[in-house]
């Protein structure tokens, strides 16, 4: 599936039967946003990327809700590019993802509002029963 997969790092393990297979390339969230926002992005077709750093960015922000909305805006603008190029993006969290209408991440005893970025993604599991959440690039 192309789009965003939200996953806890503990579920990423090498080997198809042990856990969710990690994406080919690792990139920080801000680097990814810079790349997809560039005049001429160099994202290749069928690109598979593992994004890190979202929870640190929200955690360290004085206004995590405002930061989340800015990230949402940047990713929303890149939606058509990512869709055209059939990109697969894993957003990896070291904290615990708590699903529901207002999905959030529990990180360092703080509730981070990732629902403001990803909405209410669908819960899913891999063939081994590892949890993840998936949403489209349109973030709706």
N, C-alpha and C positions, 0 to 999 in steps of 0.2 A: 504494500500500500504506500502511496505517495502522500505526504502530509507530515504532520507532527506526531511523534510518539513520545509521550511523557513517561519516564521510567525512573525508578529508584536505582541507584548505582549497584545495590546489592543483588539486583536481578540480572545485571550484565555479566555474563560469564562466557568464556570461550567454549565452543562445542555446542552443537545444535540441540543436544538433549539435556544439557545442564542448565541452560538459562537463555536469556535473550541475547542473540548475537550482536556484539557492538558494531556500530557503523564504521565504515572504512577510515574516515578522517576525523580527527578531533579538532575543535575550534572553540575559542571563547565566544560568548554571545555577542559582545560588542564588536569583535572582529567580523563575525558573520553579518551583523547589521551594516557595518561599514561596507562590506563586500557587496551585499545585495542592493545597497543604496547608491553605489557608484554609478557614474555616467555609463560606463560599459563594464558591467559585472563579468568576472571571468569564471563564473560557476559553470562547470561542464554539465552536459546532459547526463541524466541518471546518476547524479552526484549523491553520495551517502555520507552524511556528516553527523557527528556526535557533538552537541553543544553543551558547554559547561559554563558555570559562572552566574547563572540567573539568580540563584538564591543568595549568593554573596552580594550581588548588586542590589537586590531588594532589601536584604538585611542591613546593609551599610547605608542605605538611603535615609535621609531625614523624613522623606515623604514617600514611603513605598507604594502607595496607591497612585501617586503622580508618576513615579518611575514606571510602574506597570502599564499605565495608560500610554506613556511615550513609547515603550517597547511594543505594545499592541499596534500603535500607529505605524511604526517602522516596519513591522512584520506584515501588516495588512497591505501596505504599499507594495511590498515585494511579492504578494500572493500570485499575481499573474505570471511573473517571471519564474517563480518556483514551480508553478503548475505546468507551464510550458516545457520546462526542462526536466520534468518528472523527478524532482529532487525528493529524497527521503531524509528527514531530520529527526534525530533522537535528541530530546532535551532531557539531560541526565541530572538527577537531584541526589545529593547525599542525605538529605533529610527525608522525612516520611510524607508521602503524598496521601492526603485525606480527601477522598472523593465526595461526591454529592453535588447539590445545586451550586454550591460555592466552593469549588475545589480549591484546596490550599496546600501549602507545604509547611510542615512543622520543622523548623530549623533553628537550632540553638535557643529553644524555649520560646520561639516567636512564631506567630501564624502569618505566613506570607501569602498575599492575595493573588495567586496565579490565575484565578478565575477572571480577573480583569484583562488578562492577556488571552487565555485559551477558552474562555467561556465555560461550558459544561461538557467536556469531552466524554466520549463513550468509553466505559471501562472494557477492557479486553484482557485476554490471557494468551500466552504462547502455548505450544503443544505440551509443555511441562507444567503448565498451571501458574507460571509467573505473571504477576499483575503488571498492566500498563494501561495507559489511556491514550486514545487516538482521536485526532481532529484534523480537519482539512486546513489548507492554507488560507482559506477565506475566514477562518476563526469565528465561524458562526454555529 
